[in-house]
């Protein structure tokens, strides 16, 4: 029963580690995607600024397009700020997740040690009981003879 308990505990720890690793991969992917989107939006913002500059220099008739591009740039800036906030939130959540995982790992280590001590105590009790049975069998044999 103690070996089965030890095996089950090991299985639980392994399953939790797999879940943790999968969660870490997902968080890393989201962070990488957010960073990529932020970079793409920054590039798009710079391109919009260049187009606006050329349009103003060429012709005042392009005012409608310039206004539209400024609006797009503003939206891109808001999106960039939003993505920065998202990245910050994800970093904070990741830090919290790592803290929780470390606490769980520490707790698991304590439980493992407790189980190890219980098993050692049970093994010692079992050894004592076997010795007592052997003594009783020897006494029984002597009494029967």
C-alpha positions in Angstrom: 0.0 0.0 0.0 2.8 2.4 0.7 4.5 1.7 -2.7 1.1 2.3 -4.4 0.7 5.6 -2.5 4.3 6.6 -3.4 3.6 5.7 -7.1 0.3 7.6 -7.1 1.9 10.6 -5.5 4.6 10.5 -8.2 2.0 10.3 -10.9 0.2 13.3 -9.5 3.4 15.3 -9.3 4.3 14.4 -12.9 0.8 15.3 -14.2 1.0 18.7 -12.4 4.4 19.4 -13.9 3.1 18.5 -17.4 0.1 20.9 -16.9 2.5 23.6 -15.6 4.8 23.1 -18.7 1.8 23.3 -21.0 0.6 26.5 -19.3 4.1 28.0 -19.5 4.2 27.2 -23.3 0.9 28.9 -23.9 1.8 32.0 -21.9 5.1 32.2 -23.8 3.3 31.9 -27.1 0.9 34.7 -26.2 3.7 36.9 -25.1 5.6 36.3 -28.3 2.5 37.0 -30.4 1.7 40.2 -28.5 5.3 41.3 -29.0 5.1 40.6 -32.7 1.8 42.4 -33.0 3.2 45.4 -31.1 6.3 45.6 -33.4 4.1 45.3 -36.5 1.9 48.1 -35.3 4.8 50.3 -34.6 6.1 49.7 -38.1 2.7 50.5 -39.4 2.6 53.7 -37.4 6.0 54.8 -38.8 4.7 54.1 -42.4 1.6 56.1 -41.8 3.7 59.1 -40.6 5.8 58.9 -43.8 2.7 58.8 -46.0 1.2 61.8 -44.2 4.4 63.8 -44.6 4.5 63.1 -48.4 0.8 63.9 -48.9 1.1 67.3 -47.1 4.1 68.2 -49.2 2.5 67.2 -52.5 -1.0 68.6 -52.4 -3.6 70.1 -50.1 -6.2 68.1 -52.0 -5.1 65.0 -50.1 -6.4 66.4 -46.8 -9.1 63.7 -46.6 -6.6 60.9 -46.9 -4.2 62.6 -44.4 -7.1 62.8 -41.9 -7.9 59.2 -42.4 -4.2 58.1 -41.9 -3.9 60.2 -38.8 -6.9 58.5 -37.4 -5.4 55.1 -38.3 -2.1 56.1 -36.6 -4.0 57.2 -33.5 -5.8 53.8 -33.4 -2.5 52.1 -33.9 -1.0 54.0 -31.0 -4.0 53.1 -28.8 -3.6 49.4 -29.9 0.1 49.6 -29.1 -0.6 51.0 -25.6 -3.3 48.3 -25.1 -0.9 45.6 -26.2 1.8 47.0 -23.8 -0.7 46.8 -21.0 -1.6 43.2 -22.1 2.1 42.2 -22.1 2.5 43.8 -18.6 -0.6 42.0 -17.3 0.7 38.7 -18.8 4.1 39.2 -17.3 2.4 39.8 -13.9 0.2 36.7 -14.3 3.2 34.7 -15.3 5.1 35.8 -12.2 2.1 34.9 -10.1 1.8 31.6 -11.8 5.5 30.8 -11.2 5.1 31.8 -7.6 2.2 29.5 -7.2 4.0 26.7 -8.9 7.0 27.2 -6.7 4.8 27.1 -3.6 3.1 23.9 -4.9 6.5 22.4 -5.6 7.7 23.2 -2.1 4.4 21.8 -0.7 4.9 18.6 -2.8 8.4 18.3 -1.5 7.1 18.5 2.1 4.4 15.9 1.4 7.0 13.6 -0.2 9.2 13.9 2.8 6.2 13.2 5.1 5.3 10.1 3.0 8.9 8.9 3.0 9.0 9.2 6.8 5.7 7.3 7.1 7.0 4.6 4.9 10.2 4.2 6.8 8.2 4.1 10.1 5.8 1.4 8.6 8.8 -0.6 7.3 10.3 -0.5 10.8 7.0 -1.5 12.4 6.7 -4.3 9.9 10.2 -5.5 10.7 9.4 -5.5 14.4 6.2 -7.4 13.9 8.0 -10.1 11.8 10.6 -10.4 14.5 7.9 -10.9 17.1 6.1 -13.5 14.8 9.4 -15.4 14.5 9.9 -15.3 18.3 6.3 -16.5 18.8 6.8 -19.3 16.3 10.0 -20.4 17.9 8.3 -20.3 21.3 5.4 -22.3 19.9 7.7 -24.9 18.4 9.5 -25.2 21.8 6.3 -25.6 23.6 4.9 -28.1 21.2 8.1 -30.3 21.5 
